[in-house]
């Protein structure tokens, strides 16, 4: 028996079942991530995603740039806003960075980028942080319209080994300052978390610290519990991991797929009650499969989540 009992597309109705209006509003304009190897398994993105959805393309160390660009070209041709990852530590030098930018623009019309340090511990070349990529001026020179940088609601032990968030906050202040002197739109795309309270506290703290970059909150899509725990540990997810651990101890829920319903409902309710709250959009990590995540969004996102071919 399949764990995910989604209805077939021809049976899915967008009006037959009243939804959660706050969640539907919160999910409007959501973004989602894909890798070249998973993108190759998607027959038609227009069957799954609303027109113009922002699709991040994750660049894992070892993936040839040609595969990244080909994926970007395909997504762009299907009507989507492409935002490839630029992981600083796997980019050899400024010439390589310039070449990547030129390839993405020339072949896929890309004008958005997610800049991050990257998942490798030792830099392959001149760069070790997203700030160094921004300082090259190459994205500005190429006329990129949007730059996103990483956010960590539960801290990052790679950056702050002592368990504090001193270095993370210092970097965010630098990025806030950079956003004030660039024409590009900027936002924080965050690591995923499973509990609303730490997210709400973190976003409100940013505001109190004078960091006004909009937050695109990372949310793990539906997946097997074991899969999420594995990714959470590997990615250094902190306090909210206990939500998964508690669920794993409940025999009645152990074999059921996790869905982000509760965390999104709580965040959506908070946003509805506090319109100025800093979360601007939801960004999905489809850890349980791209199609599974997209179909969950269709079932929960209302009219705005209707796919282009819906």
C-alpha positions as CSV (number, residue, x, y, z in Angstrom):
1,X,0.0,0.0,0.0
2,X,1.3,3.4,-0.9
3,X,2.1,5.7,2.0
4,X,0.9,8.8,0.1
5,X,-2.8,8.5,-0.9
6,X,-3.0,11.5,-3.3
7,X,-6.0,11.7,-5.6
8,X,-5.4,11.5,-9.3
9,X,-5.2,14.9,-11.0
10,X,-8.5,14.5,-12.9
11,X,-10.3,13.8,-9.6
12,X,-8.7,16.8,-7.8
13,X,-11.1,19.7,-7.2
14,X,-10.0,23.1,-6.2
15,X,-13.4,24.1,-4.8
16,X,-15.1,21.1,-3.4
17,X,-13.4,21.1,0.0
18,X,-13.1,24.3,2.0
19,X,-9.5,24.9,2.9
20,X,-7.7,26.9,5.6
21,X,-7.8,30.4,4.3
22,X,-4.8,31.6,6.3
23,X,-2.7,28.6,5.1
24,X,-3.8,29.3,1.5
25,X,-2.7,32.9,1.8
26,X,0.5,31.9,3.4
27,X,1.4,29.5,0.6
28,X,0.7,32.0,-2.2
29,X,3.8,32.4,-4.3
30,X,5.7,29.6,-2.6
31,X,9.0,28.4,-4.1
32,X,10.4,24.9,-4.3
33,X,13.8,23.3,-4.8
34,X,15.0,20.7,-7.3
35,X,18.2,19.0,-8.4
36,X,19.1,18.1,-12.0
37,X,18.8,14.4,-11.3
38,X,15.4,14.8,-9.8
39,X,14.3,17.3,-12.4
40,X,15.0,14.7,-15.1
41,X,12.3,12.5,-13.5
42,X,9.6,15.2,-13.8
43,X,7.7,14.7,-17.0
44,X,6.2,18.2,-17.1
45,X,6.6,20.8,-14.4
46,X,3.5,22.6,-15.6
47,X,1.4,19.7,-14.4
48,X,2.6,20.3,-10.9
49,X,3.5,24.0,-10.4
50,X,1.7,27.3,-10.8
51,X,2.8,29.5,-13.6
52,X,5.9,31.6,-12.7
53,X,6.8,29.6,-9.5
54,X,10.4,30.3,-8.4
55,X,12.3,27.1,-8.6
56,X,15.7,26.9,-6.9
57,X,18.2,24.5,-8.5
58,X,20.4,22.9,-5.8
59,X,24.1,22.6,-6.8
60,X,25.6,19.6,-5.1
61,X,29.4,19.3,-5.2
62,X,30.3,17.2,-8.3
63,X,27.4,18.2,-10.4
64,X,28.7,19.6,-13.7
65,X,27.7,23.2,-14.4
66,X,26.4,22.0,-17.8
67,X,23.8,19.9,-16.1
68,X,22.8,22.8,-13.9
69,X,22.4,25.1,-16.9
70,X,20.4,22.6,-18.9
71,X,18.0,22.2,-16.0
72,X,17.7,26.0,-15.7
73,X,17.0,26.2,-19.5
74,X,14.3,23.6,-19.3
75,X,12.5,25.2,-16.3
76,X,12.7,28.6,-17.9
77,X,11.3,27.3,-21.1
78,X,8.3,25.9,-19.2
79,X,7.5,29.2,-17.7
80,X,9.3,29.2,-14.3
81,X,11.6,31.7,-12.5
82,X,14.9,29.9,-12.0
83,X,17.1,30.6,-9.1
84,X,20.3,28.4,-9.1
85,X,22.5,27.9,-6.1
86,X,25.9,29.5,-6.2
87,X,27.9,27.6,-3.4
88,X,31.0,29.7,-2.7
89,X,33.2,26.9,-1.6
90,X,32.9,24.9,-4.8
91,X,33.6,27.9,-7.1
92,X,37.3,28.1,-7.9
93,X,37.7,31.8,-8.6
94,X,36.1,34.9,-10.0
95,X,36.7,33.8,-13.6
96,X,34.7,30.6,-12.9
97,X,31.9,32.6,-11.2
98,X,31.8,34.9,-14.2
99,X,31.6,32.0,-16.5
100,X,28.7,30.4,-14.6
101,X,26.8,33.7,-14.6
102,X,27.3,34.1,-18.3
103,X,26.2,30.5,-19.0
104,X,23.1,30.8,-16.9
105,X,22.1,34.1,-18.5
106,X,23.1,33.3,-22.1
107,X,21.4,29.9,-22.2
108,X,18.5,30.2,-19.7
109,X,17.9,33.9,-19.1
110,X,18.6,33.6,-15.4
111,X,18.6,36.8,-13.3
112,X,18.2,35.4,-9.8
113,X,20.6,33.5,-7.5
114,X,20.8,31.9,-4.1
115,X,24.3,32.7,-2.7
116,X,25.5,30.4,0.1
117,X,28.8,29.0,1.5
118,X,28.1,25.5,0.4
119,X,28.1,22.1,2.0
120,X,31.8,21.3,1.7
121,X,34.1,21.9,4.6
122,X,37.2,22.9,2.6
123,X,37.0,25.6,-0.1
124,X,38.0,24.4,-3.6
125,X,39.4,27.8,-4.4
126,X,39.2,31.5,-3.5
127,X,35.8,31.7,-1.9
128,X,34.5,30.5,1.4
129,X,31.4,32.6,2.0
130,X,28.4,34.1,0.1
131,X,29.6,37.6,1.1
132,X,32.8,37.1,-1.0
133,X,30.6,36.3,-4.0
134,X,28.7,39.5,-3.5
135,X,31.8,41.5,-3.1
136,X,33.0,40.5,-6.6
137,X,30.4,42.8,-8.1
138,X,29.8,40.2,-10.8
139,X,26.1,39.8,-10.1
140,X,25.5,43.5,-10.1
141,X,27.5,43.8,-13.3
142,X,25.3,41.1,-14.9
143,X,22.2,42.9,-13.8
144,X,20.8,40.2,-11.6
145,X,17.4,41.4,-10.2
146,X,17.2,39.2,-7.1
147,X,19.8,37.7,-4.7
148,X,18.9,35.4,-1.8
149,X,21.2,34.5,1.0
150,X,21.0,31.8,3.7
151,X,19.2,32.1,7.0
152,X,19.3,29.8,10.0
153,X,16.4,30.0,12.4
154,X,18.0,27.4,14.8
155,X,21.6,28.6,14.4
156,X,24.5,26.9,12.5
157,X,27.2,25.0,14.3
158,X,29.5,25.1,11.3
159,X,29.5,28.9,11.6
160,X,29.2,29.2,15.4
161,X,30.8,26.0,16.8
162,X,30.3,27.3,20.4
163,X,26.5,27.1,20.0
164,X,25.9,30.8,20.0
165,X,24.8,32.8,16.9
166,X,27.3,35.6,17.1
167,X,29.0,35.0,13.8
168,X,25.6,34.2,12.1
169,X,24.1,37.5,13.3
170,X,27.2,39.4,12.3
171,X,27.0,38.0,8.8
172,X,23.3,38.9,8.6
173,X,24.1,42.5,9.6
174,X,26.6,42.6,6.7
175,X,24.0,41.2,4.3
176,X,21.5,43.8,5.5
177,X,24.0,46.5,4.8
178,X,24.7,45.1,1.4
179,X,21.0,45.0,0.6
180,X,20.8,48.7,1.3
181,X,23.5,49.5,-1.3
182,X,22.4,47.2,-4.1
183,X,19.6,47.5,-6.6
184,X,18.9,43.8,-6.4
185,X,16.0,42.5,-4.3
186,X,17.2,40.4,-1.4
187,X,15.7,37.9,1.0
188,X,16.7,35.2,3.5
189,X,16.0,31.7,2.3
190,X,16.2,29.6,5.5
191,X,17.1,26.1,6.5
192,X,14.0,24.0,7.2
193,X,12.6,23.6,10.7
194,X,9.7,21.6,12.1
195,X,8.4,23.8,14.9
196,X,6.8,27.2,14.6
197,X,7.7,28.8,17.9
198,X,11.5,28.9,17.3
199,X,10.9,30.3,13.8
200,X,8.6,33.0,15.1
201,X,11.0,34.0,17.8
202,X,13.9,34.2,15.3
203,X,12.1,36.3,12.8
204,X,10.9,38.7,15.5
205,X,14.5,38.9,16.8
206,X,15.8,39.8,13.4
207,X,13.3,42.7,13.3
208,X,14.4,43.8,16.8
209,X,18.1,43.7,15.6
210,X,17.2,46.0,12.6
211,X,17.5,43.2,10.0
212,X,14.6,43.8,7.7
213,X,15.4,41.3,4.9
214,X,12.3,39.4,4.0
215,X,12.3,35.8,5.1
216,X,11.4,32.9,2.8
217,X,10.9,30.3,5.4
218,X,12.2,26.8,4.6
219,X,9.7,24.0,5.2
220,X,10.3,20.3,4.6
221,X,7.7,18.8,2.4
222,X,5.8,15.5,3.1
223,X,8.2,12.6,3.6
224,X,8.7,9.4,5.6
225,X,9.7,10.2,9.2
226,X,12.9,8.3,8.9
227,X,13.9,10.3,5.8
228,X,13.3,13.6,7.6
229,X,15.2,12.6,10.7
230,X,18.2,11.6,8.5
231,X,18.1,15.0,6.7
232,X,17.6,16.9,9.9
233,X,20.6,15.4,11.5
234,X,22.8,15.8,8.4
235,X,21.7,19.5,8.0
236,X,22.2,20.4,11.7
237,X,18.6,21.2,12.4
238,X,18.4,22.0,16.1
239,X,15.6,22.5,18.6
240,X,12.7,21.5,16.4
241,X,14.2,18.1,15.7
242,X,12.5,17.1,19.0
243,X,9.2,17.3,17.1
244,X,10.2,14.5,14.9
245,X,11.7,12.5,17.7
246,X,8.5,12.8,19.7
247,X,6.5,11.6,16.7
248,X,8.9,8.7,16.2
249,X,8.0,7.5,19.8
250,X,4.3,7.4,18.9
251,X,3.7,4.0,17.5
252,X,0.4,5.2,15.9
253,X,2.3,7.8,13.8
254,X,5.6,6.0,13.2
255,X,4.7,4.6,9.8
256,X,2.6,7.6,8.7
257,X,4.2,10.2,6.4
258,X,5.0,13.5,8.0
259,X,3.2,16.5,6.5
260,X,4.0,20.1,7.3
261,X,0.4,20.9,8.1
262,X,0.8,21.9,11.7
263,X,3.8,24.1,11.4
264,X,2.4,25.9,8.4
265,X,-1.0,26.4,10.1
266,X,0.6,27.9,13.2
267,X,2.9,30.2,11.1
268,X,0.0,31.2,8.8
269,X,-2.2,32.1,11.8
270,X,0.6,34.2,13.3
271,X,1.1,36.0,10.0
272,X,-2.6,36.6,9.6
273,X,-2.7,38.2,13.1
274,X,0.5,40.1,12.5
275,X,0.6,41.2,8.9
276,X,4.0,43.0,9.3
277,X,5.6,39.7,10.5
278,X,8.8,39.2,8.5
279,X,8.0,36.0,6.6
280,X,7.2,36.9,3.0
281,X,7.0,33.4,1.4
282,X,7.3,29.7,2.0
283,X,10.2,27.7,0.4
284,X,9.7,24.0,0.2
285,X,12.5,21.4,0.5
286,X,10.9,18.3,-1.2
287,X,12.7,15.7,0.9
288,X,10.0,13.1,0.2
289,X,9.9,13.7,-3.5
290,X,9.2,16.6,-5.8
291,X,5.9,15.4,-7.1
292,X,4.7,14.5,-3.6
293,X,5.5,18.0,-2.3
294,X,3.9,19.7,-5.3
295,X,0.7,17.7,-5.0
296,X,0.5,18.5,-1.3
297,X,0.8,22.2,-2.1
298,X,-2.0,21.8,-4.7
299,X,-4.2,20.1,-2.1
300,X,-3.6,22.8,0.5
301,X,-2.8,26.0,-1.3
302,X,-6.1,26.8,-2.8
303,X,-6.6,28.6,-6.2
304,X,-3.2,30.2,-6.1
305,X,-1.5,26.8,-6.0
306,X,-3.3,25.6,-9.2
307,X,-0.7,24.2,-11.6
308,X,-0.2,25.9,-15.0
309,X,-1.9,22.9,-16.7
310,X,-4.6,22.6,-14.0
